[in-house]
Amino acid sequence: MIQEAIRPETILAREFNTLVDEPMEEYTSFKIGGRADLLALPKNKIELTNLIQRAWELDIPVTLVGKGTNLLISDRGIRGLVVVTKLLKSKLEIIGTDADTTTIIVDAGERLSKVCQFAINNSLSGLEFAAGIPGTIGGAIKMNAGTQSGDMSAIIQSIEVLDENTFEINKIEKTLLDFSYRHLNLSGIIVSAAITLKKEDQKKIEEIFKYNLAKRNANQPVSFASAGCFFKNPDIGKSAGELIEKSGLKGVSVNDALVSHKHANFIVNTGNASCEDVLQLKQQIQEKVFAKFNVFLETEVRIEGE
Ligand SMILES: Cc1cc2nc3c(=O)[nH]c(=O)nc-3n(C[C@H](O)[C@H](O)[C@H](O)COP(=O)(O)OP(=O)(O)OC[C@H]3O[C@@H](n4cnc5c(N)ncnc54)[C@H](O)[C@@H]3O)c2cc1C
């Protein structure tokens, strides 16, 4: 009798606590995405390392997701293993302090908003730009998340990264990190970060946080499902939102995917938008903006899946 080979995914699912055929729409703020073959939510570095090491040994592709607030997942879903890092967290700790600064250590799955609150509570300045940015610390570092008033690259002291070749966790100092606009050039998995913040008057910090949050709530469609700004701002002194709005695209839709009336650089899912709907709308936007301004808008949102 000829025995059928067991799929690597089946072996991994037997050895580790994984979910099978998991709908990705539940793991993204866009509420879009087909199913992942396997999905795991490791709770600590050991669980994460063992899982990733085994997946790589079995040649199973691994896709990393934090809180999925910058992701558009395809309707056909993701083959292989999705590792969701949002449970990878431990107590926030102060690891060093001098006259002017304090350094804290944060696990990759911790919410950025919780780190912001910790900074306020401890009178530490440097994260005010991040008021209202959703997602995890790992995702924020990988995306070099930020606003006009700052980004993650300014406050990261070092990160710990699970190396995909050696399966070891290595510390990388900030001088060796290749940050650029909404991007960190890195292939491993961020497991924790040391963040250095400045000591500052608590009232002053709190006021800036409140101001930034109010501005965001006034200008962005925060109550709709989205992945934040869809396109990167081009290098021409005009924002992507301005170019999209001036191309007459506010309110344009493909089924339930809509260019927000409130902020033209947000594509929102008003109900049951598919990835295909969003991609069609994306293309319309890129073509119209290019025809009018001769500028090609690059996506800031990461598109993942089959
Ligand atoms: C309403 C709204 C407002 C937003 N406003 C802003 C804003 O002002 N500025 C801004 O920059 N962004 C903004 N965003 C986008 C998003 O919140 C940020 O990019 C955020 O930092 C992503 O974090 P995440 O955990 O959700 O990452 P995910 O979306 O889960 O992942 C993003 C990328 O990071 C990778 N990644 C995740 N975790 C790790 C890890 N541990 N190690 C290595 N790679 C990892 C993923 O593979 C993926 O490629 C907004 C989004 C929404 C929905």
The ligand as an SDF file (V2000), in Angstrom:
LIG
                    3D

 53 58  0  0  0  0  0  0  0  0999 V2000
   -7.3490   54.1850   12.4700 C   0  0  0  0  0  0  0  0  0  0  0  0
   -5.8770   53.9550   12.1810 C   0  0  0  0  0  0  0  0  0  0  0  0
   -4.9770   54.9930   12.3090 C   0  0  0  0  0  0  0  0  0  0  0  0
   -3.6320   54.8080   12.0340 C   0  0  0  0  0  0  0  0  0  0  0  0
   -2.7580   55.8600   12.1670 N   0  0  0  0  0  0  0  0  0  0  0  0
   -1.4460   55.6860   11.8990 C   0  0  0  0  0  0  0  0  0  0  0  0
   -0.5280   56.7890   12.0300 C   0  0  0  0  0  0  0  0  0  0  0  0
   -0.8830   57.9010   12.3980 O   0  0  0  0  0  0  0  0  0  0  0  0
    0.7740   56.5420   11.7330 N   0  0  0  0  0  0  0  0  0  0  0  0
    1.2250   55.3170   11.3220 C   0  0  0  0  0  0  0  0  0  0  0  0
    2.4360   55.1660   11.0840 O   0  0  0  0  0  0  0  0  0  0  0  0
    0.3870   54.2670   11.2080 N   0  0  0  0  0  0  0  0  0  0  0  0
   -0.9420   54.4190   11.4780 C   0  0  0  0  0  0  0  0  0  0  0  0
   -1.7990   53.3590   11.3290 N   0  0  0  0  0  0  0  0  0  0  0  0
   -1.2820   52.0610   10.8250 C   0  0  0  0  0  0  0  0  0  0  0  0
   -0.8790   51.0770   11.9400 C   0  0  0  0  0  0  0  0  0  0  0  0
   -1.6340   51.3170   13.1020 O   0  0  0  0  0  0  0  0  0  0  0  0
    0.5900   51.1200   12.2890 C   0  0  0  0  0  0  0  0  0  0  0  0
    1.3920   50.8310   11.1720 O   0  0  0  0  0  0  0  0  0  0  0  0
    0.9220   50.1280   13.4230 C   0  0  0  0  0  0  0  0  0  0  0  0
    2.1550   50.4620   13.9810 O   0  0  0  0  0  0  0  0  0  0  0  0
    0.9280   48.6680   12.9770 C   0  0  0  0  0  0  0  0  0  0  0  0
    1.0190   47.8310   14.1260 O   0  0  0  0  0  0  0  0  0  0  0  0
    0.3710   46.3690   14.1190 P   0  0  0  0  0  0  0  0  0  0  0  0
    0.7670   45.6680   15.3500 O   0  0  0  0  0  0  0  0  0  0  0  0
   -1.0850   46.4520   13.8750 O   0  0  0  0  0  0  0  0  0  0  0  0
    1.1190   45.7230   12.8740 O   0  0  0  0  0  0  0  0  0  0  0  0
    0.4850   44.7570   11.7710 P   0  0  0  0  0  0  0  0  0  0  0  0
   -0.4670   45.5260   10.9380 O   0  0  0  0  0  0  0  0  0  0  0  0
    0.0140   43.5220   12.3990 O   0  0  0  0  0  0  0  0  0  0  0  0
    1.7980   44.4440   10.9230 O   0  0  0  0  0  0  0  0  0  0  0  0
    2.4240   45.4530   10.1540 C   0  0  0  0  0  0  0  0  0  0  0  0
    3.7400   44.8910    9.5770 C   0  0  0  0  0  0  0  0  0  0  0  0
    4.6520   44.6560   10.6350 O   0  0  0  0  0  0  0  0  0  0  0  0
    5.0720   43.2980   10.6490 C   0  0  0  0  0  0  0  0  0  0  0  0
    5.2370   42.9350   12.0550 N   0  0  0  0  0  0  0  0  0  0  0  0
    4.2930   42.9400   13.0310 C   0  0  0  0  0  0  0  0  0  0  0  0
    4.8450   42.5400   14.1930 N   0  0  0  0  0  0  0  0  0  0  0  0
    6.1470   42.2750   13.9460 C   0  0  0  0  0  0  0  0  0  0  0  0
    7.2390   41.8150   14.7440 C   0  0  0  0  0  0  0  0  0  0  0  0
    7.1010   41.5270   16.0400 N   0  0  0  0  0  0  0  0  0  0  0  0
    8.4400   41.6460   14.1490 N   0  0  0  0  0  0  0  0  0  0  0  0
    8.6230   41.9100   12.8340 C   0  0  0  0  0  0  0  0  0  0  0  0
    7.6360   42.3370   12.0300 N   0  0  0  0  0  0  0  0  0  0  0  0
    6.4160   42.5270   12.5860 C   0  0  0  0  0  0  0  0  0  0  0  0
    3.9700   42.5340    9.9510 C   0  0  0  0  0  0  0  0  0  0  0  0
    4.4500   41.3340    9.3740 O   0  0  0  0  0  0  0  0  0  0  0  0
    3.5250   43.5360    8.8930 C   0  0  0  0  0  0  0  0  0  0  0  0
    4.3840   43.4910    7.7760 O   0  0  0  0  0  0  0  0  0  0  0  0
   -3.1690   53.5190   11.6100 C   0  0  0  0  0  0  0  0  0  0  0  0
   -4.0780   52.4670   11.4900 C   0  0  0  0  0  0  0  0  0  0  0  0
   -5.4140   52.6640   11.7690 C   0  0  0  0  0  0  0  0  0  0  0  0
   -6.3620   51.5080   11.6420 C   0  0  0  0  0  0  0  0  0  0  0  0
  1  2  1  0
  2  3  1  0
  2 52  2  0
  3  4  2  0
  4  5  1  0
  4 50  1  0
  5  6  2  0
  6  7  1  0
  6 13  1  0
  7  8  2  0
  7  9  1  0
  9 10  1  0
 10 11  2  0
 10 12  1  0
 12 13  2  0
 13 14  1  0
 14 15  1  0
 14 50  1  0
 15 16  1  0
 16 17  1  0
 16 18  1  0
 18 19  1  0
 18 20  1  0
 20 21  1  0
 20 22  1  0
 22 23  1  0
 23 24  1  0
 24 25  2  0
 24 26  1  0
 24 27  1  0
 27 28  1  0
 28 29  2  0
 28 30  1  0
 28 31  1  0
 31 32  1  0
 32 33  1  0
 33 34  1  0
 33 48  1  0
 34 35  1  0
 35 36  1  0
 35 46  1  0
 36 37  1  0
 36 45  1  0
 37 38  2  0
 38 39  1  0
 39 40  1  0
 39 45  2  0
 40 41  1  0
 40 42  2  0
 42 43  1  0
 43 44  2  0
 44 45  1  0
 46 47  1  0
 46 48  1  0
 48 49  1  0
 50 51  2  0
 51 52  1  0
 52 53  1  0
M  END
$$$$
